[in-house]
Amino acid sequence: MANNSAASSSSLKRKATTPARDIGIYSVQCDKCHKWREIDTQEDYEAIRSRILEVKFECNKKEGMSCAVPGSLEYDSSNIWAVDTAGLPTTPSGFKRILIHRIDYSKIDAYYETPTGEKCRTLKEVEAYLSAHPEYSYALIEEFSFKVPKMMKDTIHVKTPEPTKESV
């Protein structure tokens, strides 16, 4: 993969065979060897993403890993890739950031699931939720971001419908 600044930070990908529309694998590209490393959990991924502008990711930051070990993922069309925005804050404890790609793969939508199971799709909804639930006052509005990863069009291969007799 070519080393470009957007892709060298962090990425999300979904297995092409996974029927769900949510993110299935979190990965980060090493700043030294440019190999992609799978990140075990969304929480670990978000922690790396939030600091990536100050602390570049290197293979040796993952336990038992080094640049000498073959990459755990290849950037290719066997998976659908999306590149996330570097420096986004980590999701507050008890909340979950959900990313869902649209059926046509045109973009990804973001929302937050609250500790009580409600879904917030905008910052106004998050503000209203936090106002109505003072027990979550530890969560600052600045810790919520609706910036979404960019779908990498070169990894999307949506099958077009076969022509019918009427359309020929």
Helices and strands as residue ranges (DSSP letters): E 10-15, E 25-29, E 36-39, H 42-51, G 59-61, E 79-83, E 96-101, E 108-113, E 119-120, H 123-132, G 134-136, G 141-143, E 150-151, G 153-155
